[in-house]
């Protein structure tokens, strides 16, 4: 009975050591600093839920800002925003020639 408890203790300590080594290797191989840098680069400034599955987002990427629509199946960039939170639209390209 005494050898059983010793074997059990050695096995448990070996498994704890294996898990600790696996966690250490995982943390070293994952580039955690890169993830934190991306959080500073991309930022959700504001959002508005239109329905349970549809949402509008204002995203800041560096010095640029975008209006993005997202739902359960896709994500669409609607417009690039200027400093006044208005979309940058080229009005001349939207004119229709009615000749």
C-alpha positions in Angstrom: 0.0 0.0 0.0 2.9 2.3 0.8 4.4 1.9 -2.7 1.0 2.7 -4.3 0.8 6.1 -2.5 4.4 6.9 -3.5 3.7 6.0 -7.1 0.5 8.0 -7.1 2.4 11.1 -5.6 5.2 10.8 -8.2 2.6 10.5 -11.0 0.7 13.6 -9.8 3.8 15.7 -9.4 5.0 14.6 -12.9 1.6 15.7 -14.4 1.7 19.0 -12.6 5.3 19.5 -13.9 4.2 18.6 -17.4 1.3 21.1 -17.3 3.6 23.9 -15.9 6.1 23.3 -18.7 3.4 23.3 -21.3 2.0 26.6 -20.0 5.5 28.1 -20.0 6.2 27.1 -23.6 2.8 28.3 -24.7 3.4 31.8 -23.1 6.8 32.0 -24.7 5.6 31.0 -28.2 2.5 33.3 -28.2 3.5 36.9 -28.9 1.6 38.6 -26.1 3.3 42.0 -26.8 2.0 42.0 -30.4 -1.6 41.5 -29.1 -1.3 44.5 -26.7 0.2 46.7 -29.5 -2.8 45.9 -31.7 -5.2 46.9 -28.9 -3.6 50.4 -28.9 -3.8 50.6 -32.7 -7.5 49.5 -33.2 -10.1 51.0 -30.9 -13.9 50.9 -30.9 -14.8 54.6 -30.2 -18.6 54.1 -30.3 -21.3 51.7 -31.3 -25.0 51.6 -31.7 -27.2 48.4 -31.8 -29.8 48.6 -34.6 -31.3 45.2 -33.8 -30.2 42.1 -31.8 -27.9 41.0 -34.6 -27.0 44.3 -36.4 -24.6 47.0 -35.0 -22.9 50.1 -36.3 -19.3 50.8 -35.1 -17.0 53.8 -35.2 -13.5 52.3 -35.3 -10.3 54.2 -34.9 -7.3 52.7 -36.7 -4.3 54.9 -35.9 -5.3 58.4 -37.0 -8.1 57.3 -39.3 -11.7 56.6 -38.4 -14.3 54.3 -40.1 -18.0 53.6 -39.9 -18.5 49.9 -40.0 -21.7 47.8 -40.0 -21.7 44.3 -38.5 -24.2 41.5 -38.2 -24.2 37.8 -37.5 -23.0 36.9 -41.0 -20.7 39.7 -42.3 -19.0 43.0 -41.6 -19.1 45.9 -44.0 -17.1 49.2 -44.1 -19.7 51.9 -44.8 -17.5 55.1 -44.9 -14.3 56.7 -43.8 -15.0 59.5 -41.4 -13.4 62.9 -41.2 -12.7 65.0 -38.1 -16.3 66.2 -37.8 -17.7 62.6 -37.7 -19.1 63.0 -41.2 -18.4 60.6 -44.0 -16.0 61.7 -46.7 -18.1 61.5 -49.8 -17.0 62.8 -53.2 -20.2 64.7 -54.3 -19.1 65.2 -57.9 -18.9 61.4 -58.5 -22.5 61.0 -57.2 -24.0 63.5 -59.7 -26.1 62.0 -62.4 -25.8 63.4 -65.9 -29.4 63.9 -67.1 -28.3 65.3 -70.4 
